[in-house]
Amino acid sequence: LVERNPLHLVFGVVAVLMMLVNANQAGIPFLGNHPKVSPNGRNVGIVFTPFWLVAAILNWLAFTYTSL
């Protein structure tokens, strides 16, 4: 299981970055404002931000549990 650590770390970082990108599309105020996001793009950001948050948390848990 220890060999999976780098993979969980990379997937966790990617999940956090994707979460920030989707939160920006959703219109979270402290992340800035993208003027060319369509209403459908905003809805996609709203739906996928929690998905990437869960993916980041699960990868973090897997990363920490396999390193014990």
N, C-alpha and C positions, 0 to 999 in steps of 0.2 A: 504493500500500500504506500510505502514511502516514495516509490518512484512516481506516484501520481501528484506529488506536491507541486512541481513546477507547472503542471497542466492546470491544477485548480487555481494556482496563483494567477496565471495568464487569463484564464476564463473569468476569474473574479474581477480583475482589472478591466477587461473588456466589458463585462456586465455593468460596472460602475460608469464607464464612459458612455455606454449606450443609454444608460438610465439618464445621464445628464443631457445627452442629445435629445432624447424623447421628452424630457421635462422642459427643455428649451422650446421645443415645438408646441408643447401643451400650453405654454405661456406663463410659466412660473416667473414671478416678477424679478427675483434676484439673479436670474440667469440671463437676463437681457430679453430683447424682443426681436424676433425675426419678422420683418414686415411682409414677406412673400409667402407665408404659410397659409394654405387654404383652410377652410373649415374642416374638411376631411383630414387634412394633415394634423390639425389640432386635435381632432378626435383620436387619431392614431397615437399621438403623443400621450394623451390621457390614458388610453388603454394599456400601452406598453411600458409606461414608467413603472407601475407596480410590478409588472412581470420581471423587468430587469432588476428591480430591487430584491425580489425574492431569489432570483438567480444569483445575485451577488452575495446575499446572506448565506445561501446554501453552499456556494463555493468557498466562502470564508470558513464555514463550519467544517466542511470537508478538509480544507487546508490545515486547519488547526488540529483536528482530531487525528489526521494521519501523521502529524509531526510529533505526536506524543510518544 
